[in-house]
Each structure stands twice: as structure tokens, then as C-alpha cells.
């Protein structure tokens, strides 16, 4: 039964998400860490974010991209997984970090300055990879399929 659930998630994921993936690389003091991310571009995608998901792979996430730098706010209502939020400025650097956002919280998390993107990752990722303010973030469009990458909704 469990195998069928994973297969169903994998198929649904690829049908719904298609080619909306990119790779985000964060260059820390000791390494470059890559994450495969879904892109939230439209207001509908950004409003939904990672809500209602039960699982997020440690090397996956969601990237909220804005047309121009702006102030942003997030909340965790209907988000079942704890998340780390990484705010990215117009110079492609980490400008702010919010670790371990509490699932289902209605408390808003605000950007401290205009940002061009926000990266949501599984809670604990920032600490694990020692991600810090001013580290460089590179966003690369993926052109290959993501075999074995599944996200559960």
C-alpha cells in the first residue's frame, strides 16, 4: 500500500508541477548546497505555497519569486510541516532567515526589507548547512527531469 501511495504522489507531482522546477544553490563558508525547488510565481501559487503537504524532502523546497523587490509576509496556517524561510535580496544574497516556523501558526513572518525571493525549506536545513546572512544564492533553471523527486500534497 505504501508503495502505491508513493507512486501516486510521484505521478500527481509531475502532472501538477511539470517543468516549474529550478535549482537553488547556496554557497556557504564550507560548501555549495543545491536544492530542487518548485516555483511559486502566480498569486494563487504563492497563496497556497506548501500548505496541506505532509512531507517535504530535505533537499527540496519552494521558491517564491517576485517581479521586483518587495516587502513580503508569510504565515503557516494550513502548513503542516515546520519550515525555514530564507529571504533573498536583489543582489542574490541571503538577507534574512526565519528558522523553525511553527506549523499551523497564524502569526505573520515579515521581511525586514524588500526582497526578490523567499526560499522555504524543511526546518533545520539552515542550521544543518550553516546558512547565514550575506551568503550568495544562485537560481538556475532546470532542463532535466527530476527522477525520484516527489513531494506529498
Secondary structure as UniProt FT lines:
FT   HELIX           2..17
FT   TURN            18..19
FT   STRAND          21..27
FT   STRAND          32..40
FT   HELIX           43..48
FT   TURN            49..52
FT   TURN            58..59
FT   STRAND          60..70
FT   STRAND          73..74
FT   TURN            77..78
FT   STRAND          83..88
FT   TURN            90..91
FT   STRAND          93..101
FT   TURN            103..104
FT   STRAND          109..110
FT   STRAND          115..122
FT   TURN            123..124
FT   HELIX           125..129
FT   TURN            133..134
FT   STRAND          136..141
FT   TURN            147..148
//
